[in-house]
Amino acid sequence: MTTTIPARPPFDPELAAALAVINESLPPTLTAEMIPSLRQGMAEQRATDEELSLGGAFVVGERLVPGPAGAPEISLVIARPAAAETAVGVIYHIHGGGMFLGHNRGHELVEQLGWARELELAVASVDYRLAPEHPHPAPVEDCYAGLTWVVENATELGIDPDRVIITGSSAGGGLAASTALLARDRGGPALAGQMLLSPMLDDRNDTPSAHQMAGVGICDQASNELGWTSLLGDARGGADVSPYAAAARATDLSGLPPAFLDVGSAETFRDEAVTYAARLWQAGGQAELHVWPGGFHGFDLLASYAVLSQAAKAQRLPWLRRVLGS
C-alpha cells in the first residue's frame, strides 16, 4: 500500500531565500561519492586556537587522550576561561556531520564558546572516528571515552565534575543522546543536562517529516539514509539496532539528565525529536522542546543572521542558566 505524505510545512520566507543560495553549493541530497570532497572542504575550515580563544577570553589547547580499549587516542580541544580562579562547569561538545563528516574545530563550536564566555564555563570538543571507515560503536565509544576522561581529570582541568552539559547538533545531537544513555547504563559521569539540537536519533528514517523533506532543504531523507547506512551498514532499520547507535531505539528513557531539544518544522529530524521529547516526559524526565516554524535543518548555523535563527539561539542560554544554576 502506498502511503500518502501530506504537503510539507513551508520554509520561513527569510530562510527560504537563504536556502536557495545555500543549495547552490550544498544540495539537499548528499551521496557517498561526495564524501571525500566534503571532508576536504571541512578540513580547510578548522578553527585555530587563537580564533577559539575569542580574543583571549579562553586558554585553548588540544589534548590526545586515551580512546576506548584497543582503539587509538582521541583529540579533545579544551577551552577554559582565562580569568577563572575556581573550578568551572563544562560544555562537552560533539560535532555534527551525518556520522561521516566533521571535526572538533567546526564553526558550531563558536556559539558554544559564546555561551561559555557568558556563564564562565569551559568547553571540551571531541574528535570521534567517522563512519563508514569506523562504523558503530566507534563514534559513540570515542565520545564516551572523551567524556569520562574529562570528568576523571576534572581537578587538573579546573572543571567542576557536577556541572557537565553534553551538547551536539545533527549527528552530534544523536551521539550526545546515545552518550548520555551510555553514561546512565554504565554508571558513568552524572550529567547536569543534554542539549540536543536538530538531533539525528532514529535510523529507521520513516517518519512523516523524513518523507516530507525528501529532495528538499538540507540533509533530506536520502542524506539521512546515507548517514545511517555509513554507521550501521545492512543493520540500518533492522530489528537489532542498539540504542547507543540510535537513541530512539532505547526502550527506557528514565533516569536521564534534563534535555533541551530544538528542531525546525521543515526538516527531516522534526518528528523524531518531538517523539523523543514526549518519551522523556512519559518516562518522568525533564525536557524543553522548541519546534521553529519554517526552519530547515541547521538553519541557525547556515543562516545565523535570520530573525528565526536569532530567536532560536536566544533560548539556549536561559536553559543553560537554569540547569547549571548559573
BELJOKA-V523450 format. One record per residue. N is the residue number from 1. SS is DSSP state (H for helix, E for strand, L for the rest). PHI is phi in whole degrees, 0 to 359 (* if undefined). Layout:
# BELJOKA-V523450
{{N/SS/PHI} {N/SS/PHI}}
This chain:
# BELJOKA-V523450
{{1/L/*} {2/L/275} {3/L/272} {4/L/271} {5/L/263} {6/L/294} {7/L/303} {8/L/285} {9/L/300} {10/L/288} {11/L/287} {12/L/306} {13/H/305} {14/H/294} {15/H/288} {16/H/299} {17/H/295} {18/H/294} {19/H/297} {20/H/301} {21/H/285} {22/H/300} {23/L/293} {24/L/294} {25/L/245} {26/L/232} {27/L/290} {28/L/301} {29/L/254} {30/L/260} {31/L/238} {32/H/299} {33/H/293} {34/H/274} {35/H/302} {36/H/302} {37/H/291} {38/H/295} {39/H/297} {40/H/297} {41/H/298} {42/H/290} {43/H/297} {44/L/278} {45/L/240} {46/L/277} {47/L/292} {48/L/278} {49/H/303} {50/H/297} {51/H/295} {52/H/286} {53/L/288} {54/L/52} {55/L/72} {56/L/97} {57/L/292} {58/E/234} {59/E/266} {60/E/244} {61/E/208} {62/E/239} {63/E/239} {64/E/266} {65/E/235} {66/L/301} {67/L/274} {68/L/300} {69/L/306} {70/L/80} {71/L/249} {72/L/294} {73/L/297} {74/E/239} {75/E/266} {76/E/239} {77/E/271} {78/E/239} {79/E/239} {80/E/239} {81/E/306} {82/L/296} {83/L/266} {84/L/293} {85/L/250} {86/L/230} {87/L/297} {88/E/239} {89/E/291} {90/E/220} {91/E/264} {92/E/263} {93/E/257} {94/E/240} {95/L/287} {96/L/270} {97/L/132} {98/L/67} {99/L/80} {100/L/236} {101/L/226} {102/L/102} {103/L/202} {104/L/271} {105/L/235} {106/L/279} {107/L/292} {108/H/293} {109/H/293} {110/H/296} {111/H/299} {112/H/292} {113/H/294} {114/H/297} {115/H/299} {116/H/297} {117/H/296} {118/H/293} {119/H/255} {120/L/53} {121/L/241} {122/E/269} {123/E/228} {124/E/235} {125/E/242} {126/E/262} {127/E/251} {128/L/271} {129/L/292} {130/L/259} {131/L/280} {132/L/276} {133/L/299} {134/L/231} {135/L/287} {136/L/307} {137/L/260} {138/H/305} {139/H/300} {140/H/290} {141/H/293} {142/H/298} {143/H/298} {144/H/292} {145/H/298} {146/H/296} {147/H/298} {148/H/295} {149/H/296} {150/H/301} {151/H/290} {152/H/292} {153/L/251} {154/H/302} {155/H/297} {156/H/299} {157/H/277} {158/L/72} {159/E/243} {160/E/272} {161/E/292} {162/E/269} {163/E/230} {164/E/246} {165/E/249} {166/E/258} {167/E/224} {168/E/180} {169/E/240} {170/L/59} {171/H/301} {172/H/297} {173/H/293} {174/H/296} {175/H/293} {176/H/297} {177/H/297} {178/H/291} {179/H/294} {180/H/297} {181/H/296} {182/H/299} {183/H/299} {184/H/296} {185/H/285} {186/L/263} {187/L/65} {188/L/274} {189/L/307} {190/L/274} {191/L/279} {192/L/279} {193/E/183} {194/E/227} {195/E/253} {196/E/246} {197/E/259} {198/L/44} {199/L/286} {200/L/266} {201/L/245} {202/L/229} {203/L/291} {204/L/288} {205/L/54} {206/L/229} {207/L/280} {208/H/305} {209/H/293} {210/H/297} {211/H/291} {212/H/300} {213/L/263} {214/L/297} {215/L/83} {216/L/224} {217/L/79} {218/L/234} {219/L/56} {220/L/283} {221/H/301} {222/H/292} {223/H/296} {224/H/297} {225/H/297} {226/H/300} {227/H/297} {228/H/291} {229/H/293} {230/H/301} {231/H/283} {232/H/244} {233/H/63} {234/H/291} {235/H/286} {236/L/306} {237/L/79} {238/L/277} {239/L/278} {240/L/244} {241/L/283} {242/L/287} {243/L/294} {244/L/279} {245/L/263} {246/L/229} {247/H/299} {248/H/297} {249/H/280} {250/L/296} {251/L/272} {252/L/231} {253/L/251} {254/L/282} {255/L/71} {256/L/262} {257/L/290} {258/L/307} {259/E/240} {260/E/241} {261/E/239} {262/E/219} {263/E/204} {264/E/272} {265/L/284} {266/L/247} {267/L/212} {268/L/305} {269/L/273} {270/H/306} {271/H/290} {272/H/289} {273/H/291} {274/H/297} {275/H/297} {276/H/296} {277/H/299} {278/H/298} {279/H/290} {280/H/296} {281/H/298} {282/H/297} {283/L/271} {284/L/87} {285/L/265} {286/L/255} {287/E/210} {288/E/248} {289/E/242} {290/E/235} {291/E/242} {292/E/268} {293/L/295} {294/L/85} {295/L/278} {296/L/272} {297/L/296} {298/L/76} {299/H/301} {300/H/290} {301/H/268} {302/H/277} {303/L/223} {304/L/294} {305/L/281} {306/L/295} {307/H/301} {308/H/295} {309/H/297} {310/H/296} {311/H/295} {312/H/296} {313/H/294} {314/H/291} {315/H/275} {316/H/279} {317/H/297} {318/H/300} {319/H/296} {320/H/300} {321/H/301} {322/H/294} {323/H/285} {324/H/264} {325/L/67} {326/L/272}}
